Amino acid sequence: MQDLFRTLQDRDLGHLRIVAELWGIELPHLVPVEAARLLANSMLDPALAAEQADSLPREARRALDALLAPPGRTLLADFVRRFGPLREMGPGRRDREKPWRNPAGPLEVLWYRGWLARAFGETPSGPQEFAFVPSDLAASLPPPSAPPATPPGKPAPPPARPAPALATSADDATTLLAALRRKSVSSLPLTPARFDSLKRFLHRPEAAHLLLTLLREAGTLIGPPIRPSPEATRRFLDLPRAAASRKLLLAWAVSEMWNDLAHTPGLAAPKDKWPNDPNVGREPLLKILQGIPVGEWWDLESFVEAVHDRQPGFQRPGGDFDSWYLQETPTGRFLRGFASWHLVEGALIRFVVSGPLHWLGAVDLGLPADGDRPSAFRLTHRAGTLWEAEPTETFAEPHEAGLLLPGGRIRLAPAVSLSHRYQISRVAQWIQLDDEGYEFRLTPASLQSAHGQGLEAHHVLAILEAAAGRPADPKLAEAIRRAISRGPEAHLERTLILRLSSPRLLQTLQADRACARLLGEPLGPGAVRVAEKDWEKLCAAAPRLGLLIEPPFP
C-alpha cells in the first residue's frame, strides 16, 4: 500500500494542519506538497510515532492494531461497520464542526491523526476501497502482539440426531449419467416428471440439480440434447469412488455455473437475475471454514454470527449492501441494506453448510431432537480436500462383484465399481435402490433398448460377466441372444376379471354399447376380462342397466 507522504499529499492544507496539531508538530506556511513532505518526515520518527500510538484512546488503539495485523489492509466498508462511523466532510463543514475535537468514533480519531489511509486496490471482483496504515508509518512501530487465533464460532455438544454425510455423490452422479445415456433431455434442469421417475434411484435426490450442473460444467455432459460425453464419462467412471467424490467437491468449490445464493431457500431475485458472482462469496467463506477443527461438532448459529462480526461483506464487492435487489419469498419483501444480512448472507451460509457441503461429503449435520433444521455441523476428513494442495485421501478401494440371480435379476452391492454399474444400467431394467445396493432385471424391452444403443448380445454378456466376475449361465446367455434377435416373445399383463352370478348378466352388459366397449376377452359364460384402466368407467355405466358392480379396490 501507499507510504505516508503519498497519503498526506492527497489531503488539503487544512487537514494537514489538523494532523500536525494533534501530533504536536509545528507546520510553517508552505504549499500543500511541501507541508505534506515535512509532516511525513516528522511523523516517521519512531519515538514520536510510538508515543502517539500509546496515547490513543483504547478503542482507537484497538482499531489501529486491527489495521496493523496481517495482511495490513481491510475493506473500508467492513472496517467502518466494525469501528465506525467515518463521516464524509468537505473542508468547509469540517472546519465549522471540528470533528477532530469531538470524533464520532475510533475511526475518526485515526483519520484526523493520520493513522488511517484510504485507497483503492484490485481484487478478484474488481477495484475496492481499502483502509490501511501507511506502509512506512506502520514500519516505525513495533508489530502488535498477535491475538491468539480463535476459530469462528464455538463448539457444540454432540447432537441428538447426527446426520452423517454420505459418500454417495459419485454414485448419484453415475446414476444421472446412466439415465441420460438411456434417454437424453433437451435442456437442464430436468422436468418434474423426469426427476420423479429418477429420484427413487438416488441417495440424495435434493443434490441432483447440483450434480447435473457440475457434470455439465466439466464437459462430462454435453449437448443439447443433454447426454454423456463418451470419453469424459469413461474418465470419470474409471476413477475410484473416493477420487470421483473429491473431483465433484472441488468442481463445486470453483463452479461458475452453480450459484449457491440462487438456490438458498427463502430468497428470490427479480426476473431471476442474481447480482452476485458465485466464486466471490464462496472462496472467502471456505477460508473462514478452514479455521474450524476437522471432526469436532460446531455450533452453526455461532459460526454464522462469527462471519457476521469478522467478515460480513464476504460476498459483496466493496461491502455494498444497498445495490442488490433481492426478495424474501413468499412475501416478496425486498431485502436491502446491512439490516437484512441474516436473511441473505446468514441464510446463504446455512444453505452452503447443510446443502452442497453436506451433499458432497464434507460436512456431517447435527439435528435437534424436535426439528429438522440443523443446529450443528462437523467437518469431515473430505473437507480437507478444499484446502490441500495435494490429496491425502487414499483412493485405492476394494470392488465387490455383482450377483447374477435367477430370473435375470442382478444385484449390485454399494462397492461395485462405478463403471460396472453404469454399464449394467444401460442393459437392464432399473428395479430399486435400497440399503443393500442396486437391483436390476434383464427384460426383452431393456435388451431391445440396449440394442438400440448399438449393443449386441456379446456386448451385453461381456458387461454382465465383467460385473459378476464369472461367466453367465448358458441358458441366460441363450435368453439374452433370443430377446435381442427376436424382441419380446412373452408378455405379462395386469388385468381384472369381472365375475357375474349368471351368463344372462354378462349378455346384458355385452348387449349395451357403452358397457361392451369396456369389456375384454370372455373367460367363460360368467366371466370376462376388464382392463385396469376401465373398471371405474364400467362401474359408472352398469347402473343404467340396473346393475351395481362391486369395485376391485376399497
Long-range contacts (C-beta under 8 A, 24 or more apart in sequence): 1-72, 1-73, 1-117, 1-119, 1-121, 1-130, 1-132, 1-134, 1-135, 2-117, 2-119, 2-132, 2-134, 2-135, 3-40, 3-134, 3-135, 3-136, 3-137, 4-40, 4-43, 4-44, 4-114, 4-134, 4-135, 4-136, 4-137, 5-36, 5-37, 5-40, 6-134, 7-114, 7-117, 7-119, 7-134, 8-36, 8-39, 8-40, 8-114, 9-33, 9-36, 9-37, 11-36, 12-91, 14-91, 14-94, 14-95, 15-91, 15-94, 15-112, 18-100, 18-112, 19-43, 19-112, 19-113, 19-114, 22-100, 22-112, 22-113, 23-48, 23-52, 23-113, 23-114, 39-114, 43-114, 43-137, 44-136, 44-137, 44-140, 45-140, 46-140, 46-141, 49-137, 49-140, 49-141, 50-140, 50-141, 50-142, 52-113, 53-115, 53-141, 56-109, 56-110, 56-113, 56-115, 57-106, 57-109, 59-83, 59-105, 59-106, 60-106, 60-109, 60-110, 62-106, 63-106, 63-107, 63-110, 64-110, 64-115, 64-133, 65-144, 67-110, 67-115, 67-116, 67-131, 67-132, 67-133, 68-133, 68-138, 68-141, 68-143, 68-144, 69-144, 69-146, 69-147, 72-132, 72-133, 72-135, 72-138, 73-121, 73-130, 73-131, 73-132, 74-130, 74-131, 74-132, 75-128, 75-129, 75-130, 75-131, 75-313, 75-318, 75-319, 76-118, 76-129, 76-130, 76-131, 76-319, 77-129, 77-313, 77-316, 77-318, 77-319, 77-320, 78-311, 78-312, 78-313, 78-319, 79-107, 79-131, 80-107, 81-312, 81-313, 81-319, 81-338, 82-309, 83-107, 86-111, 86-116, 123-317, 124-279, 124-280, 124-283, 125-277, 125-280, 125-317, 126-317, 128-317, 128-318, 128-319, 129-318, 149-291, 151-291, 151-292, 151-293, 151-298, 152-288, 152-289, 152-291, 152-292, 152-303, 152-306, 152-307, 152-310, 153-292, 153-298, 153-299, 153-300, 153-302, 153-303, 153-304, 153-305, 153-306, 154-298, 154-299, 154-302, 155-296, 155-297, 155-298, 155-299, 156-297, 156-298, 156-299, 156-300, 156-302, 156-366, 156-375, 156-376, 157-297, 157-376, 158-297, 158-366, 159-297, 159-365, 159-366, 159-367, 159-368, 159-375, 159-376, 160-366, 160-367, 160-368, 160-369, 161-366, 161-367, 161-368, 161-369, 162-364, 162-365, 162-366, 162-367, 163-358, 163-364, 163-365, 163-366, 163-367, 163-374, 164-364, 165-358, 165-359, 165-360, 165-361, 165-362, 165-363, 165-364, 165-365, 165-380, 165-382, 166-203, 166-204, 166-361, 167-241, 167-242, 167-245, 167-361, 167-382, 168-203, 168-204, 168-361, 169-204, 169-207, 169-211, 169-244, 169-245, 169-248, 169-249, 169-359, 169-360, 169-361, 170-239, 170-241, 170-244, 170-245, 170-248, 170-418, 171-203, 171-241, 171-414, 171-418, 171-421, 172-202, 172-203, 172-204, 172-207, 172-208, 172-211, 173-211, 173-214, 173-215, 173-236, 173-244, 173-248, 174-237, 174-418, 174-421, 174-422, 174-425, 175-201, 175-202, 175-425, 176-202, 176-208, 176-211, 176-212, 176-215, 177-215, 177-220, 177-221, 177-228, 177-233, 177-236, 177-237, 177-422, 178-421, 178-422, 178-425, 178-426, 179-425, 180-221, 180-226, 180-227, 180-228, 181-227, 181-228, 181-233, 181-422, 181-425, 181-426, 181-453, 182-425, 182-426, 182-449, 182-453, 184-223, 184-225, 184-226, 184-227, 185-225, 185-226, 186-224, 186-225, 186-226, 187-224, 187-226, 188-212, 188-213, 188-216, 188-226, 200-432, 200-433, 201-430, 201-432, 201-433, 201-438, 202-433, 203-433, 204-359, 206-355, 206-359, 207-355, 207-356, 207-359, 207-360, 209-263, 210-252, 210-258, 210-263, 210-355, 210-356, 210-359, 211-248, 213-255, 213-257, 213-258, 214-248, 214-251, 214-252, 214-255, 214-257, 214-258, 216-257, 217-251, 217-255, 217-256, 217-257, 217-258, 218-251, 233-422, 234-419, 236-418, 237-417, 237-418, 237-419, 237-422, 238-419, 239-395, 239-418, 240-395, 240-396, 240-397, 241-397, 241-415, 241-417, 241-418, 242-393, 242-394, 242-395, 242-397, 243-391, 243-393, 243-395, 244-418, 245-360, 245-361, 245-382, 246-382, 246-385, 246-391, 246-393, 248-360, 249-360, 249-361, 249-362, 249-382, 249-385, 249-386, 250-385, 250-386, 252-356, 252-360, 253-282, 253-286, 253-386, 254-279, 255-279, 258-356, 260-348, 260-351, 260-352, 260-355, 260-356, 261-315, 261-344, 261-348, 263-351, 263-355, 264-347, 264-348, 264-351, 265-347, 265-351, 266-328, 266-329, 266-343, 266-347, 267-326, 267-327, 267-328, 267-329, 267-335, 267-343, 267-344, 267-347, 267-348, 268-326, 268-327, 268-328, 268-329, 268-332, 269-325, 269-326, 269-327, 270-325, 270-327, 275-323, 275-324, 275-325, 275-326, 276-315, 276-324, 277-317, 280-315, 280-317, 281-314, 281-315, 281-348, 282-352, 284-311, 284-314, 284-315, 285-314, 285-315, 285-349, 285-352, 286-386, 286-387, 288-314, 289-379, 289-383, 289-386, 290-386, 290-387, 292-379, 293-379, 294-379, 294-380, 294-381, 294-383, 294-384, 295-378, 295-379, 295-380, 295-381, 296-378, 296-379, 297-366, 297-376, 297-377, 297-378, 298-376, 298-377, 298-378, 298-379, 299-375, 299-376, 300-350, 300-353, 300-354, 300-374, 300-375, 300-376, 300-377, 301-375, 303-349, 303-353, 303-377, 304-342, 304-346, 304-349, 304-350, 307-345, 307-349, 308-341, 308-342, 308-345, 308-346, 312-338, 312-341, 312-345, 314-345, 315-345, 315-348, 350-374, 353-377, 357-383, 362-386, 401-467, 401-468, 401-469, 401-470, 402-464, 402-467, 402-468, 402-469, 403-468, 404-464, 404-468, 404-472, 404-473, 404-476, 407-441, 408-441, 408-442, 408-443, 408-476, 408-479, 409-439, 409-440, 409-441, 409-442, 410-439, 410-440, 410-441, 410-442, 410-464, 410-467, 411-436, 411-437, 411-438, 411-439, 412-437, 412-438, 412-439, 412-440, 412-467, 413-437, 416-467, 420-463, 420-466, 420-467, 421-467, 423-463, 423-466, 423-467, 424-463, 424-464, 424-467, 426-450, 426-453, 426-455, 426-463, 427-455, 427-460, 427-463, 427-464, 442-476, 442-479, 442-480, 442-483, 443-483, 444-483, 444-487, 444-488, 444-489, 445-488, 447-480, 447-483, 447-484, 448-483, 448-484, 448-487, 448-488, 450-484, 451-484, 456-484, 457-481, 457-484, 457-485, 460-484, 494-532, 495-520, 495-529, 495-530, 495-531, 495-532, 496-529, 496-530, 496-531, 496-532, 496-535, 496-552, 497-523, 497-527, 497-528, 497-529, 497-530, 498-527, 498-528, 498-529, 498-530, 498-538, 498-549, 499-526, 499-527, 500-526, 500-527, 500-528, 501-526, 502-526, 505-547, 508-545, 508-547, 509-542, 509-545, 509-547, 512-541, 512-544, 512-545, 514-541, 514-544, 515-541, 515-542, 515-545
